[in-house]
Amino acid sequence: MQIDPDLIRKIMLDLEKEHRGGTQAIFNSDVEGYSSDDVVGHYYHLIESEFIDASVTGSGDLNLKPRGILPKGHDFLTAVRDEKIWNRTKDGALKAGGGTVDLLRDLAKGYLKKKIEESTGIDL
């Protein structure tokens, strides 16, 4: 499976929105434009990359229950929430030939850091 950065971002933003209400997120493999298998695969990738915490029992998407977003996932969300930073991140990764979710997070954090430095004049 090839990682789709847009699907990673969509899953993470959706999980964050659900957790804001104080309730446990509900796994949903129905994401417009993506097959159920792709969505499930990306959830598992986010678990293995330590972006989200989830209970996984047996096999199949009905046995996946997201419990929360882990620190690496929060870092990712903070960095990619801004659409301009997200687009620069995707473009940068594409020019470099792709990357892991950790590299996407680090690249986005770099762009966010640069934006903060330009806005404040403070070198971070």
TABEL-V916559 format. One record per residue. N is the residue number from 1. RES is the residue in one letter. PHI is phi in radians with two decimals (NA if undefined). D_CENTER is the distance of its C-alpha to the mean C-alpha in whole Angstrom. Layout:
n = {N;N}
res = {RES;RES}
phi = {PHI;PHI}
d_center = {D_CENTER;D_CENTER}
This chain:
n = {1;2;3;4;5;6;7;8;9;10;11;12;13;14;15;16;17;18;19;20;21;22;23;24;25;26;27;28;29;30;31;32;33;34;35;36;37;38;39;40;41;42;43;44;45;46;47;48;49;50;51;52;53;54;55;56;57;58;59;60;61;62;63;64;65;66;67;68;69;70;71;72;73;74;75;76;77;78;79;80;81;82;83;84;85;86;87;88;89;90;91;92;93;94;95;96;97;98;99;100;101;102;103;104;105;106;107;108;109;110;111;112;113;114;115;116;117;118;119;120;121;122;123;124}
res = {M;Q;I;D;P;D;L;I;R;K;I;M;L;D;L;E;K;E;H;R;G;G;T;Q;A;I;F;N;S;D;V;E;G;Y;S;S;D;D;V;V;G;H;Y;Y;H;L;I;E;S;E;F;I;D;A;S;V;T;G;S;G;D;L;N;L;K;P;R;G;I;L;P;K;G;H;D;F;L;T;A;V;R;D;E;K;I;W;N;R;T;K;D;G;A;L;K;A;G;G;G;T;V;D;L;L;R;D;L;A;K;G;Y;L;K;K;K;I;E;E;S;T;G;I;D;L}
phi = {NA;-1.64;-1.28;-1.81;-0.99;-1.14;-1.21;-1.01;-1.10;-1.07;-1.03;-1.14;-1.12;-1.14;-1.10;-1.08;-1.07;-1.18;-1.29;-1.08;-1.34;1.42;-1.86;-1.27;-1.15;-1.88;-1.20;-2.31;-1.54;-1.68;-2.10;-0.95;1.57;-2.29;-1.32;-1.00;-1.08;-1.12;-1.11;-1.04;-1.05;-1.24;-1.05;-1.08;-1.12;-1.15;-1.17;-1.13;-1.49;1.10;-1.60;-2.32;-1.88;-2.67;-1.60;-2.24;-2.19;1.12;-2.38;1.74;-1.26;-1.28;-1.84;-1.94;-2.24;-1.10;-1.88;3.06;-1.72;-1.54;-0.90;-1.09;-1.19;-1.15;-1.02;-1.03;-1.07;-1.03;-1.35;-1.84;-1.09;-1.25;-1.08;-1.14;-1.13;-1.09;-1.12;-1.13;-1.10;-1.08;-1.08;-1.10;-1.16;-1.10;-1.09;-1.50;1.69;1.85;2.95;-1.44;-1.14;-1.12;-1.20;-1.04;-1.06;-1.14;-1.13;-1.10;-1.10;-1.10;-1.14;-1.13;-1.04;-1.08;-1.10;-1.13;-1.07;-1.16;-1.32;-1.87;1.35;-1.78;-1.35;-1.70}
d_center = {16;15;11;10;8;8;8;4;4;7;6;4;7;10;9;10;13;14;14;16;19;20;19;18;15;16;15;15;15;17;14;17;17;16;18;17;17;14;12;14;13;9;10;12;10;7;11;12;10;11;7;9;13;14;18;19;22;24;22;21;18;21;21;17;17;13;15;13;10;11;12;9;6;9;9;6;6;10;10;8;10;13;14;16;14;11;14;15;12;12;16;16;14;17;20;19;19;15;13;11;7;9;11;9;8;12;13;11;13;16;16;16;18;20;20;21;24;25;25;27;29;28;27;24}
